[in-house]
Amino acid sequence: MFALGTGCTLLISGAISDAVGSKATLIAGCFLQSAFSLACGLARNGIQLIIFRIMSGVAASLCMPSAMSIIAEHFPSGKLRNLAFALMGSGQPIGFGVGLLLGGVFADTVSWRWGFYSAAIANTPVFLLSIWQLPGRNSGEQGISWRNLFFGIDWIGALTASAALALLSYALAYVYKTWFKLS
């Protein structure tokens, strides 16, 4: 559900980052990621867990394009920028791998909920450091463009594409389950 929420909203998150600004979008994504990770740990039933996990994926999609934009805007061309992009690209698979391992350890030893609590705890310092350390917009740029946010983004097309991707994923999972007679 996390990957589906992230993948279905990644393009629209990039458009939001362009309209609102990279720093504001990244900070909002980090905050929401912490909040929804905590909510996943506090979920009382499967439906709540699924909804919070999807929302956590949407929050992660806010972070990705804005982080790439911050690197592109504030690192000079050359080896330093290449290193920053390489670290950004390698951080996700390493984080997913470590998260899977720690989640399994927590589920076996303490509680599966602590996998989500630890994600919220780990993300909170990132959120706080982002507020304090990330550079703002360049001096020639304007503030948030509310007009571009509301009218410059094809919201109907974005929602249609996101819903189509979600339905396609569901249909493929159903076909796979039916074909291989899984329950």
C-alpha positions in Angstrom: 0.0 0.0 0.0 2.9 2.4 0.8 4.4 1.9 -2.7 1.1 2.3 -4.4 0.4 5.5 -2.5 3.8 6.8 -3.4 3.8 5.8 -7.1 0.3 7.0 -7.8 1.0 10.5 -6.4 4.6 11.1 -7.3 4.0 13.2 -10.4 1.4 15.4 -8.7 3.7 15.9 -5.8 6.4 17.2 -8.2 3.8 19.7 -9.5 2.9 20.7 -5.9 6.6 21.2 -5.2 7.0 23.5 -8.2 4.0 25.6 -7.1 4.6 25.8 -3.4 8.4 25.5 -3.2 10.8 22.6 -2.5 11.5 23.4 1.1 7.9 23.8 2.1 6.9 20.6 0.3 9.7 18.6 1.8 9.0 19.8 5.3 5.3 19.0 4.9 6.1 15.6 3.6 8.5 14.9 6.5 5.9 16.0 9.0 3.1 13.9 7.4 5.5 10.9 7.1 6.1 11.1 10.9 2.5 11.6 11.7 1.2 8.7 9.5 3.9 6.4 10.6 2.8 7.0 14.2 -0.8 6.5 13.1 0.1 3.2 11.6 1.5 2.0 14.9 -1.6 3.2 16.7 -4.0 1.7 14.2 -6.7 -0.4 15.8 -7.8 -2.5 12.8 -6.7 -3.5 9.3 -8.7 -0.8 7.5 -7.1 2.0 9.6 -3.6 0.5 9.0 -4.2 0.3 5.2 -5.4 3.9 5.0 -2.6 5.3 7.2 -0.1 3.3 5.2 -1.4 4.7 1.9 -1.3 8.2 3.4 2.3 7.5 4.5 3.2 6.7 0.9 1.6 10.0 -0.3 3.7 11.8 2.3 6.8 10.1 1.0 5.9 11.2 -2.5 6.0 14.8 -1.3 9.5 14.3 -0.2 11.1 12.7 -3.2 10.7 15.4 -6.0 11.3 18.3 -3.6 14.5 16.7 -2.3 15.7 16.2 -5.9 14.8 19.8 -6.7 16.7 21.1 -3.6 19.8 19.2 -4.7 19.6 20.5 -8.3 19.0 24.1 -7.1 21.6 24.4 -4.3 24.5 22.1 -5.3 26.9 23.4 -8.0 27.3 21.3 -11.1 30.1 18.7 -11.0 31.3 16.1 -8.5 29.5 17.5 -5.5 26.1 17.5 -7.2 26.7 14.0 -8.6 27.6 12.8 -5.1 24.5 14.3 -3.7 22.3 12.7 -6.3 24.1 9.3 -5.8 23.5 9.5 -2.1 19.9 10.4 -2.6 19.4 7.5 -5.0 21.2 5.0 -2.8 19.5 6.1 0.4 16.1 4.8 -0.6 17.0 1.2 -1.3 19.3 1.1 1.8 16.5 2.6 3.9 14.0 0.1 2.5 16.3 -2.8 3.2 17.2 -1.7 6.8 13.5 -1.0 7.4 12.5 -4.5 6.3 15.1 -6.0 8.6 14.3 -3.8 11.6 10.6 -4.4 11.0 11.1 -8.1 11.1 13.2 -7.9 14.2 10.6 -5.7 16.0 7.7 -8.0 14.8 9.5 -11.1 16.2 10.8 -9.6 19.5 8.7 -6.6 20.6 5.7 -5.8 18.5 5.0 -5.0 14.8 3.8 -1.6 16.0 7.4 -0.6 17.0 8.4 -0.8 13.4 6.1 2.1 12.7 7.0 3.9 15.9 10.7 3.7 15.1 10.0 5.1 11.6 8.2 8.1 13.2 11.0 8.6 15.7 13.7 8.4 13.0 11.8 10.8 10.7 11.2 13.5 13.4 14.9 14.7 13.6 14.9 14.9 9.7 11.9 17.1 9.9 13.4 19.3 12.5 16.8 19.6 10.8 15.0 20.4 7.5 13.3 23.4 9.0 16.6 24.6 10.5 19.2 23.7 7.9 17.6 23.7 4.4 18.1 26.8 2.3 15.0 28.7 1.3 14.1 29.9 -2.1 16.5 31.9 -4.2 16.3 35.6 -3.7 14.7 36.2 -7.2 11.8 33.8 -6.6 8.4 34.6 -5.4 6.5 33.1 -2.5 3.9 30.3 -2.8 2.0 30.6 -6.1 -1.6 29.8 -4.9 -2.9 30.4 -8.4 -0.5 27.9 -9.9 -1.3 25.4 -7.1 -5.1 25.6 -7.7 -5.3 26.3 -11.4 -1.9 25.3 -12.9 -2.1 21.7 -12.0 -4.5 19.3 -13.8 -6.1 18.0 -10.7 -8.8 16.0 -12.5 -6.2 14.3 -14.7 -4.0 13.6 -11.8 -6.8 12.1 -9.7 -7.9 10.1 -12.7 -4.4 8.8 -13.4 -3.9 7.9 -9.7 -7.2 6.1 -9.5 -6.4 4.2 -12.8 -3.1 3.1 -11.4 -4.7 2.0 -8.2 -7.4 0.0 -10.1 -4.8 -1.5 -12.4 -2.7 -2.6 -9.4 -5.8 -4.1 -7.8 -6.8 -5.9 -11.0 -3.3 -7.4 -11.5 -3.3 -8.5 -7.9 -6.7 -10.1 -8.3 -5.6 -11.9 -11.5 -2.4 -13.1 -9.9 -4.4 -14.4 -6.8 -7.0 -16.1 -9.0 -4.5 -17.6 -11.4 -2.3 -19.1 -8.7 -5.2 -19.9 -6.4 -3.8 -18.1 -3.5 -5.9 -17.2 -0.5 
